């Protein structure tokens, strides 16, 4: 029960920045580059939380309780204290760090507790994270429709974080051996013996995170600035984007398990996702643009699990390197948030969305370069 609640709460947090961006921009009269600071700090928090978890993995129970406390405190602050201040931005950093711990650590616990059932258990756990990212924009949409501000969404998140805090104290499950984490010996040894392989994976993860951040952050704001999405609340399109991401991941898992090589599938998804993301802003009708974003979610869906799965080809003592790969994707999201904000402000919103195709094209080039390495063929 505790691990399920952690994943659900983390999911609610992950898609919240994009959900509130339209109202936030309106309430505080923010430019695009200023609005981009919200996801920027959130992604930096994601990045830092993963690295901190990897370094302090031996204190997993303490980190869990601390993360729920910080998530509760930061979301409550955002719910109660208005103003686009430095503390407001730093609260997103804390929010990102704590919520990422609550999705990463449960997966590690289940994988170590029952290695033979890891894939099945992780799929089950991931479903609750997906429920969170799908529901968060929908909840925000409903709150704003009934006259509440974005602060109502953070109040709900603080209540969910309070439930997570309670379960982290009440359910003191025995923890399996979580390994050394990101100790200097593990990180140094991994790069010494598998350096090029790891660098390629981390760069691909960085590029993927950059591409995914475009729709995750900007869908509601983009569609609102264009006049809506064919009668549907713009935040619902973000929910549908994440629903497509969820369904697509299970479809891609089924394809890989039967007859499609991971490298071929990843290359295909990067090209298709890049093409749709590039052309979606050029569609005149807002309903077609909304459909384009949903299709982008479908094509991006299987990419991240395929990227992170390559870590499994490392010796068992280096599998904790997945946290560095994961952190790399969050670094990509952070950098792209600032870049997109600048491009939207100085060039156009259409161009700010279309640049999401660039990292996907670079992924395709990297995959073509790496195609002859044995571990990328399998």
C-alpha positions in Angstrom: 0.0 0.0 0.0 2.8 2.5 0.9 4.6 2.0 -2.4 1.4 2.4 -4.4 0.6 5.7 -2.6 4.1 7.0 -3.2 3.8 6.4 -7.0 0.4 7.9 -7.2 1.5 11.1 -5.3 4.6 11.4 -7.5 2.5 11.1 -10.6 0.2 13.8 -9.4 3.2 16.1 -9.0 4.9 15.3 -12.3 2.3 16.8 -14.7 1.2 19.6 -12.4 3.7 22.2 -13.7 2.3 22.1 -17.2 -1.3 22.0 -15.9 -1.0 25.3 -14.0 1.2 27.2 -16.4 -1.6 29.0 -18.3 -3.2 30.4 -15.1 0.1 31.1 -13.5 1.2 33.2 -16.5 -2.1 35.1 -16.4 -2.2 35.7 -12.7 1.4 37.0 -12.4 1.7 38.4 -15.9 4.7 36.2 -16.7 6.5 36.2 -20.0 7.3 32.8 -21.6 10.9 32.8 -20.3 9.6 33.6 -16.8 7.0 30.9 -16.9 9.6 28.5 -18.0 11.4 28.8 -14.6 8.6 26.7 -13.0 9.4 23.5 -15.0 13.1 24.5 -14.9 13.3 24.3 -11.1 11.0 21.3 -11.0 13.3 19.3 -13.3 16.4 20.5 -11.5 14.8 19.1 -8.3 14.1 15.8 -10.1 17.7 15.7 -11.2 19.1 16.4 -7.7 16.7 14.1 -5.9 17.7 11.1 -8.0 21.4 11.7 -7.5 20.9 12.3 -3.7 18.9 9.1 -3.5 21.7 7.2 -5.2 24.4 8.6 -2.9 22.4 8.0 0.3 20.7 4.8 -0.6 21.8 3.1 2.6 19.6 5.6 4.5 16.5 4.7 2.3 14.0 4.8 5.2 15.1 8.2 6.4 15.1 9.6 2.8 11.6 8.3 2.3 10.2 10.0 5.4 12.1 13.2 4.6 10.8 13.3 1.1 7.2 13.0 2.2 7.8 15.8 4.7 9.4 18.0 2.1 6.7 17.3 -0.5 4.0 18.1 2.0 5.7 21.3 3.1 6.5 22.6 -0.4 3.0 21.8 -1.8 1.4 23.4 1.2 3.5 26.5 0.8 2.5 26.8 -2.9 -1.1 26.3 -1.9 -1.2 29.0 0.8 1.4 31.7 -0.2 0.8 33.6 -3.4 3.4 35.4 -5.4 6.0 34.5 -8.0 8.9 34.9 -5.6 12.2 33.1 -5.2 10.7 30.9 -2.5 7.9 30.0 -4.9 10.5 28.9 -7.5 12.6 27.0 -4.9 9.5 25.3 -3.7 9.2 23.7 -7.1 12.8 22.5 -6.8 12.0 20.8 -3.4 8.8 19.5 -4.9 10.7 17.9 -7.8 13.4 16.4 -5.7 11.0 14.8 -3.1 8.5 13.5 -5.6 11.2 11.8 -7.7 12.5 9.9 -4.7 8.9 8.6 -4.1 8.8 7.1 -7.6 12.4 5.8 -7.8 12.8 4.2 -4.4 9.7 1.9 -4.5 10.8 0.5 -7.9 14.3 -0.3 -6.4 12.7 -1.9 -3.4 10.4 -4.2 -5.4 13.2 -5.1 -7.9 15.6 -6.1 -5.0 12.9 -7.8 -2.9 11.8 -10.2 -5.6 14.1 -10.2 -8.7 12.2 -13.0 -10.4 9.0 -11.0 -10.4 10.6 -7.5 -11.0 9.1 -6.8 -14.4 5.6 -7.8 -13.3 5.8 -5.9 -10.0 7.2 -2.7 -11.6 4.5 -2.7 -14.3 1.9 -2.9 -11.6 3.6 -0.1 -9.6 4.1 2.1 -12.7 0.3 1.9 -13.4 -0.3 4.0 -10.3 2.3 6.6 -11.3 0.4 6.8 -14.7 -2.9 7.3 -12.9 -1.4 10.2 -11.1 0.0 12.0 -14.2 -3.3 11.5 -16.0 -5.5 12.7 -13.2 -3.4 15.7 -12.2 -4.3 17.9 -15.2 -8.0 16.7 -15.0 -8.2 17.7 -11.4 -6.6 21.1 -12.1 -9.1 21.6 -14.9 -12.1 20.8 -12.7 -10.8 23.1 -9.9 -10.4 26.0 -12.2 -13.7 25.4 -13.8 -15.4 25.6 -10.4 -13.7 28.9 -9.6 -10.6 27.8 -7.6 -7.1 29.0 -8.5 -4.0 26.9 -9.2 -3.5 26.9 -5.5 -6.3 24.5 -5.1 -4.3 21.9 -7.0 -1.4 22.3 -4.6 -3.8 21.9 -1.7 -4.9 18.6 -3.0 -1.3 17.6 -3.6 -0.4 18.6 0.0 -3.2 16.3 1.3 -1.9 13.5 -0.9 1.6 14.1 0.4 0.2 14.1 3.9 -1.2 10.6 3.2 2.2 9.5 1.9 3.9 10.9 5.0 1.5 8.9 7.2 2.0 5.7 5.3 5.8 6.2 5.4 5.6 6.2 9.2 3.0 3.6 9.7 4.2 1.0 7.1 7.7 0.3 8.2 8.3 -2.6 5.8 11.6 -4.5 6.0 13.9 -3.2 3.3 16.0 -5.5 1.1 19.7 -4.9 0.4 19.6 -2.0 -2.0 23.3 -2.3 -2.9 25.9 0.4 -2.8 24.0 2.9 -4.9 26.0 5.6 -6.6 29.2 5.1 -4.5 32.5 6.4 -6.0 33.6 2.8 -6.5 30.4 1.9 -8.5 30.4 5.1 -10.6 34.1 5.1 -11.2 34.2 1.4 -12.1 31.2 1.6 -14.4 32.7 4.5 -16.4 36.1 2.9 -16.4 34.9 -0.4 -17.9 31.8 0.7 -19.9 32.5 4.4 -20.5 31.4 4.9 -24.1 28.3 2.7 -23.7 27.2 4.7 -20.6 27.9 8.1 -22.2 25.8 7.2 -25.2 22.9 6.1 -23.0 23.1 9.2 -20.8 23.2 11.5 -23.8 20.2 9.7 -25.4 18.3 10.0 -22.0 19.2 13.7 -21.9 17.8 14.2 -25.4 14.7 12.2 -24.7 14.0 14.2 -21.5 14.4 17.4 -23.5 11.9 16.3 -26.1 9.3 15.0 -23.7 9.4 18.2 -21.7 8.0 20.2 -24.6 4.5 18.6 -24.6 4.5 17.9 -20.9 5.2 21.5 -20.0 3.7 23.5 -22.9 0.5 21.7 -24.2 -2.0 23.7 -22.1 -0.3 27.1 -22.5 0.2 26.6 -26.2 -3.4 25.5 -26.9 -4.9 28.3 -24.7 -2.9 30.9 -26.5 -4.2 29.6 -29.7 -7.8 29.9 -28.5 -8.5 26.5 -27.0 -8.7 23.0 -28.2 -12.0 22.5 -30.1 -14.2 23.0 -27.1 -12.2 20.8 -24.7 -10.3 22.2 -21.7 -6.7 22.5 -22.7 -5.5 20.6 -19.6 -7.6 17.6 -20.6 -5.3 17.3 -23.7 -2.4 17.0 -21.3 -4.2 14.2 -19.6 -4.8 12.5 -22.9 -1.2 13.0 -23.8 -0.2 11.0 -20.7 -2.9 8.5 -21.3 -1.4 7.9 -24.8 2.0 7.6 -23.2 0.7 5.0 -20.8 -1.1 2.8 -23.3 1.8 3.1 -25.8 4.3 1.9 -23.2 2.4 -1.3 -22.7 2.0 -1.7 -26.5 5.8 -1.3 -27.0 6.5 -3.7 -24.3 4.3 -6.3 -26.1 6.0 -5.6 -29.4 9.5 -6.0 -28.0 8.5 -9.2 -26.2 7.4 -10.8 -29.5 9.1 -9.7 -32.7 10.5 -6.2 -32.8 14.1 -5.4 -31.9 14.5 -2.7 -29.3 16.9 -0.6 -31.4 14.6 -0.7 -34.5 11.6 0.3 -32.3 13.4 3.1 -30.6 14.7 4.5 -33.9 11.2 4.3 -35.4 9.6 6.0 -32.4 12.2 8.8 -32.3 11.6 9.6 -36.0 7.8 9.4 -35.8 7.6 11.4 -32.6 10.0 14.0 -34.0 7.9 14.3 -37.2 4.6 14.7 -35.4 6.0 17.2 -32.8 7.5 19.3 -35.6 4.4 19.5 -37.7 1.8 19.7 -35.0 2.2 23.5 -34.5 1.7 24.0 -38.2 -1.8 22.5 -38.1 -4.4 25.3 -38.5 -7.3 23.8 -36.6 -6.7 23.6 -32.8 -8.5 20.2 -32.7 -5.9 18.8 -35.1 -3.1 20.3 -33.0 -4.6 18.6 -29.9 -4.7 15.3 -31.7 -1.1 15.8 -32.8 0.0 16.2 -29.2 -1.8 13.0 -28.2 -0.1 11.1 -31.0 3.2 12.6 -29.9 2.6 10.9 -26.5 1.9 7.6 -28.2 5.2 7.7 -30.2 7.3 8.9 -27.2 5.7 6.3 -25.0 8.1 3.4 -25.5 11.3 5.3 -25.8 12.2 5.8 -22.1 11.7 2.2 -21.0 13.9 1.1 -23.9 16.6 3.6 -23.0 16.7 2.7 -19.3 16.6 -1.1 -20.1 20.1 -0.8 -21.6 21.5 -0.4 -18.1 20.5 -4.1 -17.5 23.3 -5.1 -19.9 25.8 -3.8 -17.3 27.1 -6.2 -14.7 24.8 -6.5 -11.7 27.1 -4.4 -9.5 26.6 -1.4 -11.8 22.8 -1.5 -12.2 22.4 1.4 -9.9 23.8 3.5 -12.7 20.2 3.7 -14.0 19.8 6.6 -11.5 22.4 8.6 -13.4 20.7 7.8 -16.7 17.3 8.8 -15.3 18.8 12.0 -13.8 20.2 12.7 -17.3 16.7 12.8 -18.7 15.6 15.3 -16.0 18.6 17.5 -16.9 17.4 17.5 -20.5 14.0 18.6 -19.4 15.4 21.4 -17.3 17.7 22.7 -20.1 14.9 22.5 -22.7 12.5 24.3 -20.5 14.7 27.4 -20.5 15.5 27.1 -24.2 11.9 26.7 -25.2 10.8 29.6 -23.0 13.4 31.9 -24.8 12.5 30.7 -28.2 8.7 31.1 -27.6 9.4 34.7 -26.3 11.9 35.8 -29.0 10.6 33.9 -32.1 7.2 32.2 -31.8 5.3 29.7 -29.9 5.1 27.4 -33.0 8.9 27.4 -33.1 9.2 26.8 -29.4 7.1 23.6 -29.8 8.8 22.5 -33.0 12.3 22.5 -31.5 11.3 19.4 -29.5 11.9 17.5 -32.7 15.6 18.4 -32.7 16.6 16.2 -29.8 14.6 13.3 -31.2 16.4 13.7 -34.5 19.7 13.6 -32.6 18.6 10.4 -30.9 18.1 8.8 -34.3 21.6 9.9 -35.4 23.1 8.5 -32.2 21.3 5.2 -32.6 22.5 5.0 -36.2 26.1 5.6 -34.9 25.7 2.9 -32.1 23.9 0.3 -34.2 27.0 -1.9 -34.6 27.7 -2.1 -30.9 26.7 -5.5 -29.6 24.7 -4.3 -26.6 22.6 -1.9 -28.8 21.7 -4.7 -31.2 20.0 -6.9 -28.6 
